[in-house]
Amino acid sequence: MKKLAFLFSVIAFLLINTNATAQTENVWKTLSKLTFKKQYDEMLGFKVDVPVFSDDVKKLSGKEVKVKGYVIPVEGYRSHKEFVFSAYPYSMCFFCGGAGPETVMEVYAKEPIKYSPDPIVLKGKLELNDADVNRLIYTIRDAELVRESQ
């Protein structure tokens, strides 16, 4: 009976860890499920692209997510509490190579996170932005470093 309980424990552990990894890997894919509509912005005086989030994206709003990506430093290569996080390496900025604004997010970390050219995993609360054209469409608040690159 103890062997059976142990076996179930091992299987549950593997399923939980596999699921956590899958969630981390699929966040950017989920965040890409959006469209844009043209809308006149009174402050700017012209039409701008406004994101229209899919139901899958809306389900993540306000939830803690884990996301793997690259730090794009705002000022120098040091530790930052506020920075841009990208699905792609720095040399592949969101407007380069066909990537769009859904491939980057603003990060507001609890503690400074050291710059690394390698991918890292962050966790934090996801916020969606479809109103302020001067901000990115995704933000992670209270971010914490989960894992440095391996």
C-alpha positions, 0 to 999 in steps of 0.5 A: 500500500505504501508503494502505491501511495509513493507512486501516486505522489511521484506521478502527482509531483511530475504532473504539477511540475509539468503543468507549471512549466507549460504555463510558463511557456504558454503565457506569451502564446496566450498573450498573443491572442488579441486583435487591434481596432482603430480608435480616435484619441482626442488627446492625440488628435488622430486614430490609434490602435487599441488592443482588443483582448481575447477571452483567454487573455482576459482570464489572466487579468489580475492573476499571478502568472509566470513568464519566461523572457528577457530583461530590457533595461531602462537605464544601464545594465544593472539591477532594476525594479522597473524595466521592460520584459520581452519574449525575445532577446534584446536584439530582437526588440518588439518592433523588429522582425515582425514581433508586436506590442504583445511581446513586451510588458512593463515590470514593477518588481518587489526587489531589484532584479539583476540584468542578464542577457539570458532568459529568466522567469518572473512571476507577478500579477498581470494587468491589461491596458487598453486605455493608455496609449503611452503605456505598454498593453501588459504589465506585471506588478509585484514581480519576483524572480522565479528562476535565472537562466539555466 
